Amino acid sequence: AGYGYIEESVQKLLSPAIGEDTFRLQLAQLKQLKCPVKACNVFFPGSIRLTGPDVNEKQVLEYVGEVMKRAQTAGIEVVVLGSGVSRKLPDNYNKDTATGQFISLCRKMAVVAAPYHCVIAIENLNSTETNFVNTLAEANAIVTKVNHPNFKLTADIYHMLKENESPAEL
């Protein structure tokens, strides 16, 4: 149909919660597809926090390592960081504090991703899905401050339109 690739979900394909036998079976199925899976979205389950006082950095980075290892095995080149529940700011949590915390964590995640030759690409999500990083400009500011070749931007036109952002922002 003219598609270049398919985007699948980390939670369905790469998550450490998926047993090794199931993962291997899915890899065999991927190899039979006419259109390759080159990207995955829904990076983090909602149970893993990326902002706020309850962030467990060790848990986050170990999770990233496991996902990246599987991504490399599966030939996945990009993992999209939407994960609205995981990055949602807790009530009354300072946005500037959260932004600094998130940038620091994203830098560390990019370092973990680098040896696996996989890019983490943050996605702008509209304000009905999360309360943190809702515009393309906010997402791009995060990417600029992370400043790592394995951390880039996914521009999602659906979310841009929901936030009344013009395609000219691209």
C-alpha positions in Angstrom: 0.0 0.0 0.0 3.0 2.3 -0.1 3.9 2.3 3.5 7.6 2.5 4.4 7.4 0.9 7.8 5.0 0.0 10.7 5.1 1.4 14.2 4.3 -1.1 17.0 3.9 -0.8 20.8 6.8 -1.4 23.1 4.3 -2.9 25.5 3.2 -5.4 22.9 6.6 -6.2 21.3 9.7 -5.2 23.4 8.6 -4.9 27.0 10.7 -6.9 29.6 7.3 -8.1 30.9 6.9 -10.2 27.8 8.4 -13.6 28.2 11.5 -14.6 26.2 9.6 -17.4 24.3 6.9 -15.0 23.3 9.4 -12.4 22.2 11.3 -14.9 20.1 8.0 -16.0 18.5 7.1 -12.4 17.7 10.6 -11.9 16.2 10.0 -14.8 13.8 6.6 -13.2 12.8 8.3 -9.8 12.2 10.7 -11.4 9.7 7.8 -12.6 7.6 6.1 -9.2 7.3 6.2 -7.4 3.9 6.5 -4.1 5.7 9.2 -3.8 8.4 8.6 -2.6 12.0 11.1 0.1 12.5 9.6 2.0 15.4 7.7 1.4 18.6 5.6 3.8 20.7 4.1 3.6 24.2 7.7 3.3 25.6 6.8 3.2 29.4 3.9 1.6 31.2 2.1 4.0 33.5 3.5 2.2 36.5 7.0 3.6 35.8 7.2 7.3 36.7 9.4 9.8 34.8 8.5 12.9 36.8 7.8 13.7 40.4 9.1 12.6 43.7 8.4 8.9 43.0 10.9 8.5 40.1 13.1 5.5 40.6 16.0 6.3 38.3 17.6 2.9 38.6 14.3 1.2 37.6 13.9 3.5 34.6 17.4 3.0 33.3 17.3 -0.8 33.8 13.9 -0.8 31.9 15.4 1.3 29.1 18.4 -1.1 28.8 16.1 -4.1 28.5 13.9 -2.4 25.9 16.9 -1.2 23.9 18.5 -4.7 23.9 15.3 -6.1 22.5 14.9 -3.2 20.0 18.3 -3.9 18.6 17.5 -7.7 18.3 14.3 -6.8 16.5 15.8 -4.2 14.2 13.8 -1.4 15.8 15.5 2.0 15.1 13.3 4.4 17.0 11.4 4.1 20.3 8.9 6.9 20.7 8.6 8.5 24.2 5.0 9.5 24.5 4.0 7.7 27.7 1.7 10.4 28.9 0.8 8.6 32.2 4.5 8.1 33.1 5.5 11.7 32.5 2.4 13.3 33.9 3.2 15.8 36.6 1.8 15.0 40.1 -0.6 17.5 41.5 1.2 20.7 42.8 4.6 19.5 41.4 6.7 22.4 40.2 6.9 22.3 36.4 10.5 23.8 36.3 11.7 21.2 38.8 10.0 18.5 36.7 11.6 19.8 33.5 15.1 19.7 35.0 14.5 16.3 36.4 13.1 15.0 33.1 16.0 16.4 31.0 18.5 14.8 33.3 16.7 11.5 33.1 16.4 11.7 29.3 20.1 12.3 29.0 20.8 9.2 30.9 18.3 7.2 28.9 20.0 8.4 25.7 23.3 7.2 27.0 21.8 3.8 27.7 20.2 3.7 24.2 23.4 4.6 22.3 25.2 1.3 22.3 22.1 -0.4 20.9 22.0 2.1 18.0 18.4 3.1 18.8 17.0 6.6 19.0 14.5 7.7 21.7 12.2 10.2 20.2 10.0 12.3 22.5 6.5 13.0 21.2 4.4 16.0 22.0 1.1 14.8 23.5 -2.0 16.8 23.8 -3.3 18.1 27.2 -6.1 15.5 27.3 -3.4 12.8 27.5 -0.9 14.4 29.9 0.0 17.7 31.5 3.7 17.7 30.6 5.3 18.5 27.2 2.1 19.2 25.3 3.5 21.2 22.4 6.0 20.7 19.7 7.9 23.7 21.0 8.1 22.2 24.5 9.2 18.8 23.1 11.9 20.5 20.9 13.2 22.4 23.9 13.6 19.1 25.8 15.5 17.6 22.8 17.7 20.7 22.6 18.6 20.6 26.3 19.2 16.8 26.3 21.6 17.4 23.3 22.4 13.8 22.5 22.3 12.0 19.1 20.2 9.2 20.5 17.5 11.6 21.7 15.4 13.2 19.1 11.9 14.6 18.3 8.7 13.0 17.0 6.4 15.6 15.7 2.8 14.3 15.9 0.5 16.4 13.8 -2.6 14.9 15.6 -1.4 16.3 18.9 -0.3 19.5 17.4 -3.7 20.1 16.0 -5.3 19.2 19.3 -3.1 21.9 21.0 -3.9 24.4 18.2 -0.4 24.4 16.9 0.1 25.2 13.2 1.9 22.8 10.9 4.2 25.8 10.3 5.8 24.9 13.6 7.4 22.0 11.9 
